[in-house]
Amino acid sequence: MAALSKVPEPLRPCPFCGLVDGVPHETQEGCIAALHTEIGRMRGILAHLKPAGARAEETAEDDPPVAIRLALD
């Protein structure tokens, strides 16, 4: 049981803005500052992501255009 004493308490969201920041924010300005920080963090994460199923970038020589034929029934 000694190992369980080292487990931190679960973080609870701020009751005012909903962000998990360790402690509730004391003022509206504290919530707004935390939200701006979270927006910046999410923008940083999204800047490094690529859509699922996206192909790797290829040059024109690597993937020449292919003629296709569509037929309507």
C-alpha positions as CSV (number, residue, x, y, z in Angstrom):
1,M,0.0,0.0,0.0
2,A,3.0,2.3,0.3
3,A,3.1,2.7,-3.5
4,L,-0.5,4.1,-3.5
5,S,0.5,7.0,-1.3
6,K,2.6,8.3,-4.2
7,V,-0.3,8.4,-6.7
8,P,-1.4,12.0,-7.2
9,E,-5.1,12.9,-6.6
10,P,-7.1,13.0,-9.7
11,L,-7.2,16.5,-11.2
12,R,-10.6,18.1,-11.2
13,P,-11.9,20.5,-13.8
14,C,-12.5,24.2,-12.8
15,P,-16.2,24.5,-12.0
16,F,-16.3,27.8,-13.8
17,C,-14.6,27.1,-17.2
18,G,-14.2,23.3,-17.2
19,L,-10.4,23.2,-17.8
20,V,-8.3,20.8,-15.8
21,D,-5.7,23.1,-14.4
22,G,-5.0,21.6,-10.9
23,V,-7.0,24.2,-9.0
24,P,-10.1,26.2,-9.7
25,H,-9.5,29.7,-11.1
26,E,-10.2,32.4,-8.6
27,T,-11.5,35.0,-11.1
28,Q,-13.0,35.3,-14.6
29,E,-9.6,36.6,-15.8
30,G,-7.9,33.5,-14.5
31,C,-10.4,31.3,-16.5
32,I,-9.8,33.5,-19.6
33,A,-6.0,33.2,-19.3
34,A,-6.3,29.4,-18.9
35,L,-8.5,29.2,-21.9
36,H,-6.1,31.2,-24.0
37,T,-3.3,28.9,-22.9
38,E,-5.4,25.9,-23.8
39,I,-6.2,27.3,-27.3
40,G,-2.5,27.9,-27.9
41,R,-1.7,24.4,-26.8
42,M,-4.3,22.9,-29.1
43,R,-3.2,25.0,-32.1
44,G,0.3,23.7,-31.6
45,I,-0.9,20.1,-31.6
46,L,-3.1,20.6,-34.6
47,A,-0.3,22.2,-36.6
48,H,1.6,18.9,-36.5
49,L,-1.2,16.6,-37.4
50,K,-2.2,15.4,-40.9
51,P,-5.6,14.1,-41.8
52,A,-6.2,10.4,-41.5
53,G,-5.7,8.7,-44.9
54,A,-3.6,11.6,-46.3
55,R,-1.0,10.4,-48.7
56,A,2.6,11.3,-48.4
57,E,3.6,14.3,-50.5
58,E,4.9,13.2,-53.9
59,T,6.5,15.0,-56.8
60,A,5.0,15.0,-60.3
61,E,7.7,12.6,-61.5
62,D,6.9,10.1,-58.8
63,D,3.1,9.9,-59.6
64,P,2.3,10.7,-63.3
65,P,-1.3,11.5,-64.1
66,V,-3.4,8.5,-65.0
67,A,-6.2,8.7,-67.5
68,I,-9.5,7.4,-66.3
69,R,-12.8,6.7,-68.0
70,L,-16.1,7.2,-66.4
71,A,-19.2,5.4,-67.7
72,L,-22.7,6.3,-66.7
73,D,-25.3,3.6,-66.7
